[in-house]
Amino acid sequence: MPNDPIKNLKTVNMITFGGGYSLPAWVAQHQGFFADHGLEVNITHTPNSVFLMKNLIEGKFDLTVTAMDNLVAYQEGQGEAEYEGACDLVAFMGVDDSFQSLMAAPGIQSVADLRGKKIAVDALTTGYAFILREMIARAGMSDADVTYERTGGGPMRMQAMLDGKYAAGLLATPLDRIAADRGFNSLGTARELLGRYQGRTGFAQRSWIRNNEAAVIGFMRGYREAMDWLYDHNNRSAAADLLMANDASVTSELARLSLDILLDAKGGFWRDLALDLEGIRTVLALRTRFGVPQKTLNDPAPYVDLALYDKAFP
């Protein structure tokens, strides 16, 4: 519902990726759930994870919803971007298990068929590249058997794949469905490969959270109200309209198919926004295997603030 323009709202600058996985944020903004908790949330869509992480750490943005692996990478000095200042990030909510599918060009029927091919990634050392590398390894290949090229975030990566520049790449819903409509094949999903996995996650610098705790709690509550709204089937048509309004490539049929995935009762968005500690352990296991410089990581505790979640949802 429209917000009262007289209401004094605190501005929160959010950076995230475009695509259907940002639907809860669009809903919270459009339906006034953020405003109901005293917030005006400005949403910026990043071209890639390097831009996102650099500008988040440097304070140009307040918080993000993006891959948990990005938080761990930069916290452990394994990130790709150079930045000024201190990195002290912490996660306060979980959103999904990533919805990632390995999509391959027509004619490629298996991961093994990617030998000698170019594969698109967002960034070589962050995000979901490690899921892709694990898929390659389980197909009996090494990184040397394929060529990874940094291509940017999901929409940019998908377009480069559709343009024939790359044989494959990880895409999240609804981008994977768009590619499928163009004849691309799914070679497997992160869920099938890894089981529990902490995908998109809300996080920010600890110093910003300390100084803006009420805003973070309001953000979390507005986000969860958006989840409740999305999971109300009476709102499905309005949700599809919002998805199409924010992504010109999404048709009405594609919106319907995407919402069936994003709002699946068992595998869709995490309605309660709870962090999945076992899923974070999977993130840490992949980073232990592939991260540079090499580190053994197995404890989720340094990367999460469970007390903040308890304050938001007592």
Secondary structure as the mmCIF struct_conf table of DSSP 4:
data_model
#
loop_
_struct_conf.conf_type_id
_struct_conf.id
_struct_conf.beg_label_comp_id
_struct_conf.beg_label_asym_id
_struct_conf.beg_label_seq_id
_struct_conf.end_label_comp_id
_struct_conf.end_label_asym_id
_struct_conf.end_label_seq_id
TURN_TY1_P TURN_TY1_P1 PRO A 5 ILE A 6
BEND BEND1 LYS A 7 LYS A 7
STRN STRN1 LYS A 10 THR A 16
BEND BEND2 GLY A 19 GLY A 19
HELX_RH_3T_P HELX_RH_3T_P1 GLY A 20 SER A 22
HELX_RH_AL_P HELX_RH_AL_P1 LEU A 23 HIS A 30
TURN_TY1_P TURN_TY1_P2 GLN A 31 GLY A 32
HELX_RH_AL_P HELX_RH_AL_P2 PHE A 33 ASP A 36
TURN_TY1_P TURN_TY1_P3 HIS A 37 GLY A 38
STRN STRN2 LEU A 39 HIS A 45
BEND BEND3 PRO A 47 ASN A 48
HELX_RH_AL_P HELX_RH_AL_P3 SER A 49 ILE A 57
TURN_TY1_P TURN_TY1_P4 GLU A 58 GLY A 59
BEND BEND4 LYS A 60 ASP A 62
STRN STRN3 LEU A 63 ALA A 67
HELX_RH_AL_P HELX_RH_AL_P4 MET A 68 GLN A 75
TURN_TY1_P TURN_TY1_P5 GLU A 76 GLY A 77
BEND BEND5 GLU A 80 ALA A 81
BEND BEND6 GLU A 84 GLY A 85
STRN STRN4 LEU A 89 GLY A 94
BEND BEND7 ASP A 97 ASP A 97
STRN STRN5 GLN A 100 ALA A 104
TURN_TY1_P TURN_TY1_P6 PRO A 106 GLY A 107
BEND BEND8 SER A 110 SER A 110
HELX_RH_3T_P HELX_RH_3T_P2 VAL A 111 LEU A 114
TURN_TY1_P TURN_TY1_P7 ARG A 115 GLY A 116
STRN STRN6 LYS A 118 VAL A 121
BEND BEND9 ASP A 122 ASP A 122
BEND BEND10 LEU A 124 THR A 126
TURN_TY1_P TURN_TY1_P8 GLY A 127 TYR A 128
HELX_RH_AL_P HELX_RH_AL_P5 ALA A 129 ARG A 138
TURN_TY1_P TURN_TY1_P9 ALA A 139 GLY A 140
HELX_RH_3T_P HELX_RH_3T_P3 ASP A 143 ASP A 145
BEND BEND11 VAL A 146 VAL A 146
STRN STRN7 THR A 147 ARG A 150
BEND BEND12 GLY A 153 GLY A 153
HELX_RH_AL_P HELX_RH_AL_P6 GLY A 154 LEU A 162
TURN_TY1_P TURN_TY1_P10 ASP A 163 GLY A 164
BEND BEND13 LYS A 165 LYS A 165
BEND BEND14 ALA A 167 ALA A 167
STRN STRN8 ALA A 168 ALA A 172
TURN_TY1_P TURN_TY1_P11 THR A 173 PRO A 174
HELX_RH_AL_P HELX_RH_AL_P7 LEU A 175 ASP A 181
TURN_TY1_P TURN_TY1_P12 ARG A 182 GLY A 183
STRN STRN9 ASN A 185 THR A 189
HELX_RH_AL_P HELX_RH_AL_P8 ALA A 190 LEU A 194
BEND BEND15 GLY A 195 ARG A 196
STRN STRN10 ARG A 200 GLN A 205
HELX_RH_AL_P HELX_RH_AL_P9 ARG A 206 ASN A 211
TURN_TY1_P TURN_TY1_P13 ASN A 212 ASN A 212
HELX_RH_AL_P HELX_RH_AL_P10 GLU A 213 TYR A 231
BEND BEND16 ASP A 232 ASP A 232
HELX_RH_3T_P HELX_RH_3T_P4 HIS A 233 ASN A 235
HELX_RH_AL_P HELX_RH_AL_P11 ARG A 236 ASN A 246
TURN_TY1_P TURN_TY1_P14 ALA A 248 SER A 249
HELX_RH_AL_P HELX_RH_AL_P12 SER A 252 LEU A 262
TURN_TY1_P TURN_TY1_P15 LEU A 263 LEU A 263
TURN_TY1_P TURN_TY1_P16 ALA A 265 GLY A 267
BEND BEND17 GLY A 268 GLY A 268
TURN_TY1_P TURN_TY1_P17 ARG A 271 ASP A 272
HELX_RH_AL_P HELX_RH_AL_P13 LEU A 277 PHE A 290
BEND BEND18 VAL A 292 PRO A 293
HELX_RH_3T_P HELX_RH_3T_P5 ALA A 301 TYR A 303
STRN STRN11 VAL A 304 VAL A 304
HELX_RH_AL_P HELX_RH_AL_P14 LEU A 306 ALA A 312
#
